[in-house]
Amino acid sequence: MKKSFALRIDTEVYDAIEKWAADEFRSANGQIEWILAEALKKAKRHPKQKNNNKT
């Protein structure tokens, strides 16, 4: 499940994220999610993946 929230971000930073996202065929929102996930992994704070496979 994803949670929605408002994010205030500098226009120049957003423009850079938007360009980066386009270069990688993602939306700006998808790029921000990816950046956050990578930062959490690097800091060893990424939440454990939920196991949705039911056997």
N, C-alpha and C positions, 0 to 999 in steps of 0.2 A: 504494500500500500504506500502511496506517495502522499506527502503532506504539502499543501500549498501555503506560501507565505509571501509577503511583500519584501522586496530587497531594494534598498537604495544603493546605487552604484554610480560612480563617476562616469560621465558620458564618454570620456576618452578610453577608460578601462573597458566599458561595455562595447565600444566600437572595436577595440582590439580583440575582445572575446568573440564578437560576431564574425570578424574576419577569420580568426583562427578556426572557428566552427565551420565556416564555409569551406575552408581549405581541407577540412577533414569530413565533409559531407554530414555535418551535424547541425542541429538547431543551436541557437545561443543557449537556450535552456539546457539542452543535452550536454553542451560543452561545459557549462558551469557544474552540472552534476558530475561529469567525468573528472573535472579539475578537483572538486571536493573529494571524490572517492580516491583519487590518486594521492592527494595530500593526507588523507586518513590512513591509507596503506603505508605510506612513507613514515608516518609518525607511529605506526603500529597501533592505531586506534580504530581501525576499520571494524565495524560490527561483524560478527560471524554470519556467514550465509545461512539462511533458513533452509532446511531440507524439506522441499515440497514433494519429494518422491515418496509415494505411499506404495508399499509392496504387500 
